[in-house]
Amino acid sequence: MRVLVVTVVHTPLDARIYHREIAALREAGHEVVYVAPWSGYGIAPPTDVPGLEPRDVVRASGRDRLRALRDARRLVRSLAPTCDLVLLHDPELLLATAFLGRRTAIRARDVDMPTSRSRIPLVWDVHEDTAGALVDKPWLPGFLRPVVRAAVAALERLAERRRHLLLAEEAYADRFRRPHPVVPNTPRVPPEVPPPGGDRVVYLGRVSRLRGAAELVGIARALAGEGVTVEVIGQADADVEPALRAAGEHGLDWRGFVPNDEALPRLEGALAGLSLLADEPNYRVSLPTKVLEYAGRGIPVITTPLPPAVRIVEAYDCGVVVPFGDPDAAALAIRELRDDAARRRRLGRNGHEAVVERHNWDVDGPAFVRQLEGWATRVPRATSGTP
């Protein structure tokens, strides 16, 4: 199978797209043409990865999205005839690929394609509550959000009729009328991990106002001089970068974006992992992947009381729940874990065992591949003539 994977929003090294789904396809012996904004993120496309053909596309950022969608549409028209399936990772791409479902419609003029009425499958991988996530988009004015939210809902209903859907969460099913397969955003989990340490807490993921940027700064200030470093791994929104840099004098170590395969090993041996999301609609139904990543690396989880995260922490006894917007309470939880080595080791061990058994990409990855194989179009495809 040859799969065309497309994103104009995510970093090309996104954990779900690159390190999980694309890796699973390649491990199963399939080829991947990966269209992503490599230059837009300042990342050199890999040239020596077997089974991977990277292509660059304009990055969609803030309100500058039209150029990216036009570029993505051009590339999909050109590349799709050489593939068995197209996997889309952004809701914007539903617009960019409108009316490109039939092979005869998407055929590039310089490709010698056999005439066929078969449709090339287009799949949308639903990563988030798209409408709910609008509150965390600083570039979108508040007065436009209700209008855009309604447009997104209409687009999702249309997509359900014209595309295959993969859901990253069971809870997303309520947004759609028909059942769709779920591919959880689970991490790869090593069979053995070291016990948690006592001098460093970690945060992994995008850093924004609603994802706890102020709380991370507040924790660093509360713990200043107590021998506990707050290590923050992830790209930060522009409006929170100055606060992160300034907090360096209080013991906050902001490392910026680190590829997932390099970032996950850094979690091992930490005192705890922080997930301090705000009480927002998108977060109430989505399990933060970082919760599973922390637990899978054998460190206690400290999370705000969002229902999906609380279910994991309480069911597996692998962490601590703290109030929303309360860095002092989080700092207190960190101190208690620092001073109780036996407890943090128990929580870390419980989390690791549970994730290995129940939330492991080594199980979910092959299921994802089988789903795409079942959807793939088995008709002749073009093999030459593309750029």
C-alpha positions in Angstrom: 0.0 0.0 0.0 1.1 3.6 -0.8 -0.4 6.2 1.5 -0.5 10.0 1.0 -0.4 11.7 4.5 -1.1 15.4 4.6 -0.9 18.2 7.2 -0.5 21.9 6.8 -0.8 22.8 10.5 1.2 20.3 12.6 4.9 20.1 12.9 6.2 17.4 10.5 7.5 15.6 13.6 4.2 15.5 15.3 4.0 12.5 17.7 0.7 11.0 16.4 1.4 11.6 12.7 5.1 10.9 12.3 6.2 8.9 15.3 3.1 6.7 15.6 1.0 6.4 12.5 3.7 6.9 9.8 6.1 4.7 11.7 3.4 2.0 12.0 2.7 2.1 8.3 6.4 1.8 7.4 6.9 -1.0 9.9 4.1 -2.9 8.2 5.9 -2.6 4.9 3.9 0.2 3.3 5.2 3.3 1.6 4.3 6.8 2.8 4.3 10.1 0.8 4.3 12.7 3.6 3.2 16.2 2.7 4.0 18.6 5.6 5.3 22.1 6.3 8.9 21.2 6.7 10.4 24.6 5.7 7.6 26.4 7.6 8.9 24.8 10.9 12.6 25.1 9.9 13.0 21.3 9.7 15.0 19.6 7.0 13.0 16.7 5.5 14.7 13.3 6.0 16.2 11.8 2.9 17.3 8.4 4.2 14.2 7.0 5.9 13.1 3.8 4.1 9.6 3.9 2.8 9.2 7.7 3.4 8.9 10.3 0.6 8.7 13.8 2.2 7.2 16.7 0.3 7.1 20.3 1.5 3.9 22.4 1.7 3.1 26.0 2.8 2.4 26.1 6.5 -1.0 27.3 7.8 -0.4 29.6 10.7 -2.7 32.1 12.4 -4.9 33.8 9.9 -2.6 33.0 7.0 -4.2 29.8 5.8 -5.4 30.3 2.2 -2.0 29.9 0.6 -1.4 26.7 2.5 -4.8 25.3 1.4 -4.1 26.1 -2.2 -0.7 24.5 -2.1 -2.1 21.4 -0.3 -4.8 21.1 -3.0 -2.3 21.3 -5.8 -0.1 18.6 -4.2 -3.0 16.3 -3.5 -4.2 16.5 -7.1 -0.7 15.7 -8.3 0.2 12.9 -5.8 -3.1 11.1 -5.0 -3.2 9.2 -8.3 0.0 7.4 -7.3 -1.4 6.3 -4.0 -4.0 3.9 -2.6 -5.3 6.2 0.2 -5.1 9.8 1.4 -4.9 10.5 5.1 -5.7 14.1 6.2 -4.8 15.5 9.6 -6.3 19.0 9.7 -10.0 20.0 9.4 -8.8 22.7 7.0 -7.8 20.0 4.5 -11.5 19.0 4.2 -12.0 22.2 2.3 -8.7 21.9 0.4 -9.7 18.4 -0.9 -13.4 19.1 -1.7 -14.5 17.3 -4.8 -11.2 15.5 -5.2 -12.7 12.1 -4.3 -12.8 10.4 -7.8 -9.7 9.2 -9.5 -10.8 10.9 -12.7 -11.2 14.2 -10.9 -7.9 14.2 -9.1 -5.8 12.9 -12.0 -2.9 15.2 -12.8 -2.8 16.0 -16.5 0.6 14.6 -17.0 -0.2 11.2 -15.4 -1.3 8.4 -17.7 -4.1 7.0 -15.5 -6.5 4.3 -16.5 -10.2 5.5 -16.6 -12.0 4.3 -13.5 -15.1 5.3 -11.5 -13.6 4.0 -8.3 -13.0 6.6 -5.6 -9.7 7.0 -3.9 -10.4 6.8 -0.2 -9.9 10.1 1.7 -9.6 9.6 5.5 -9.8 12.4 8.1 -8.0 11.6 11.3 -10.0 13.5 14.0 -7.5 14.6 16.6 -9.5 17.0 18.7 -12.8 18.6 19.4 -12.3 21.1 16.6 -15.1 23.5 17.6 -14.1 23.4 21.3 -10.4 24.0 20.5 -11.2 27.4 19.0 -11.0 29.0 22.4 -7.3 28.2 22.4 -6.6 30.0 19.1 -5.3 33.5 20.0 -5.4 34.6 16.3 -9.2 34.1 16.1 -11.2 37.1 17.4 -13.7 36.3 20.1 -16.7 37.7 18.1 -15.9 35.3 15.2 -15.7 32.2 17.3 -19.5 31.4 17.4 -19.7 31.8 13.6 -16.6 29.6 13.0 -17.8 27.1 15.5 -21.1 26.7 13.6 -19.2 26.4 10.3 -16.9 23.7 11.7 -19.9 21.7 12.9 -21.5 21.9 9.4 -18.1 20.9 7.8 -17.9 17.9 10.1 -21.4 16.7 9.1 -20.4 17.0 5.5 -17.1 15.2 6.0 -18.9 12.3 7.6 -20.9 11.8 4.4 -18.0 12.1 2.0 -14.9 10.8 3.9 -13.8 8.0 6.1 -13.2 9.1 9.7 -10.8 7.9 12.4 -11.4 9.2 15.9 -8.6 9.7 18.5 -11.2 9.5 21.3 -14.3 7.5 22.0 -15.9 10.8 23.3 -15.7 12.3 19.8 -18.3 9.9 18.6 -21.1 12.1 20.0 -20.3 14.7 17.3 -21.2 12.4 14.5 -24.3 10.5 13.4 -22.6 7.2 12.4 -20.1 5.0 14.3 -16.5 5.4 13.3 -13.4 3.4 14.2 -11.3 4.8 17.1 -7.5 4.9 17.0 -6.4 6.1 20.5 -3.5 8.4 20.7 -1.5 6.0 22.9 2.3 6.1 23.3 5.0 3.6 22.7 5.9 2.1 26.0 9.3 0.6 27.0 8.9 -2.7 28.9 11.2 -1.4 31.7 11.7 2.1 33.1 13.8 3.5 36.0 12.0 4.6 39.2 11.1 8.3 39.5 13.7 10.6 41.0 13.3 13.5 43.4 14.7 16.7 41.9 12.9 17.4 38.6 9.3 17.7 37.4 8.5 17.7 33.7 5.9 19.1 31.3 5.7 17.8 27.7 3.6 19.4 24.9 2.6 22.7 23.5 2.7 25.5 26.0 -0.2 28.0 26.0 -2.3 30.0 28.3 -5.0 27.4 28.5 -2.5 24.5 28.8 -1.1 25.8 32.0 1.7 28.2 31.1 1.0 30.5 34.0 0.8 27.6 36.4 4.2 26.2 35.2 5.7 29.6 35.9 3.9 29.8 39.3 5.2 26.3 40.3 8.8 27.3 39.5 8.5 30.4 41.6 6.9 28.5 44.5 9.7 25.9 44.4 12.6 28.3 43.8 15.5 27.4 46.1 14.0 24.0 47.1 16.1 21.9 44.8 13.4 21.0 42.3 13.7 22.0 38.6 10.6 22.6 36.4 11.6 21.2 33.0 9.3 22.4 30.1 9.6 20.5 26.8 7.5 21.9 23.9 6.8 24.8 21.5 5.3 27.8 23.3 2.7 30.3 22.0 4.2 33.7 21.4 2.2 35.4 24.2 3.7 33.1 26.9 7.3 32.9 25.7 8.5 36.0 27.7 7.1 34.6 31.0 8.8 31.2 30.3 12.1 32.9 29.7 11.9 35.1 32.7 11.1 32.2 34.9 14.5 30.7 34.2 15.8 32.6 37.2 13.3 30.7 39.4 14.5 27.3 38.1 12.2 26.8 35.1 14.1 25.1 32.3 12.3 25.7 29.0 13.8 23.5 26.2 11.5 24.4 23.3 10.3 21.8 20.8 12.0 18.4 21.0 11.0 15.6 18.7 8.8 13.0 20.5 11.3 10.2 20.2 13.9 12.3 21.9 11.5 13.9 24.4 9.9 10.8 25.8 13.2 9.3 27.2 13.7 12.6 29.0 10.6 11.9 31.1 12.2 8.9 32.7 13.6 9.5 36.2 11.6 12.7 36.8 9.8 13.3 40.1 6.4 13.8 38.3 4.8 14.8 35.0 2.5 17.9 34.9 -0.8 18.2 33.0 -2.4 21.5 34.1 -5.0 22.1 31.4 -7.8 24.6 32.0 -11.4 23.7 32.4 -12.4 24.1 28.7 -14.8 22.2 26.5 -12.2 20.6 24.3 -10.2 19.3 27.3 -13.3 17.9 29.1 -13.7 15.1 26.6 -10.1 14.5 25.5 -7.6 12.5 27.4 -4.3 14.5 27.4 -1.8 12.2 25.7 0.9 13.5 28.1 -0.9 11.7 31.0 -0.3 8.4 29.3 3.2 9.4 28.3 4.1 10.2 31.9 2.6 7.1 33.3 4.2 5.0 30.5 7.6 6.3 31.5 7.1 5.4 35.1 6.6 8.8 36.7 3.6 10.0 38.8 1.0 12.2 37.1 -0.1 15.6 38.5 -3.2 16.7 36.7 -6.1 19.2 36.9 -9.5 17.6 37.5 -10.6 17.0 33.9 -12.7 13.9 33.7 -10.7 11.8 31.3 -7.4 12.5 33.2 -9.1 11.9 36.6 -10.4 8.5 35.4 -6.9 7.4 34.5 -5.3 8.6 37.6 -7.9 7.2 40.0 -8.4 3.9 38.1 -4.7 3.0 38.1 -3.6 4.9 41.2 -0.9 6.6 39.3 -1.0 10.3 40.3 -2.4 13.3 42.1 -5.3 15.6 41.1 -4.9 19.3 41.9 -7.4 22.2 41.4 -7.5 24.3 38.2 -5.3 27.4 38.2 -3.7 26.7 41.5 0.1 26.5 41.2 0.6 26.6 45.0 -1.5 23.4 45.3 0.6 21.8 42.5 3.8 22.8 44.2 2.5 21.3 47.5 1.8 18.0 45.7 5.3 18.1 44.2 6.8 18.6 47.7 4.8 15.7 49.1 6.0 13.4 46.4 9.6 14.6 46.8 9.5 13.8 50.5 7.9 10.3 50.0 10.0 8.2 47.8 8.0 5.0 48.4 4.8 6.7 47.3 6.2 8.2 44.1 7.7 4.8 43.2 4.4 3.1 43.8 2.5 5.6 41.6 5.1 5.4 38.9 5.1 1.6 38.9 1.3 1.4 38.8 1.1 3.8 35.9 3.7 2.0 33.8 2.1 -1.4 34.3 -1.3 0.0 33.4 -0.2 1.7 30.2 1.9 -1.3 29.0 -1.2 -3.5 29.4 -4.0 -1.1 28.2 -2.8 2.0 26.4 0.1 0.8 24.2 0.8 1.9 20.6 2.4 -1.5 20.0 -1.2 -2.8 20.1 -3.1 0.2 18.6 -0.6 0.8 15.8 -1.2 -2.5 14.0 -5.0 -2.0 14.4 -4.6 1.4 12.8 -2.7 -0.1 9.8 -5.3 -2.8 9.4 -8.1 -0.2 9.3 -6.4 1.7 6.5 -5.7 -1.5 4.6 -9.4 -2.3 4.7 -10.3 1.1 3.2 -7.6 1.2 0.5 -8.7 1.2 -3.1 -7.4 -1.9 -4.9 -7.4 -0.6 -8.5 -4.5 0.3 -10.8 -2.8 3.4 -9.9 -0.3 5.7 -11.7 3.3 4.9 -11.1 5.1 7.6 -13.1 4.8 11.1 -14.4 4.4 12.9 -11.1 6.7 15.8 -10.2 
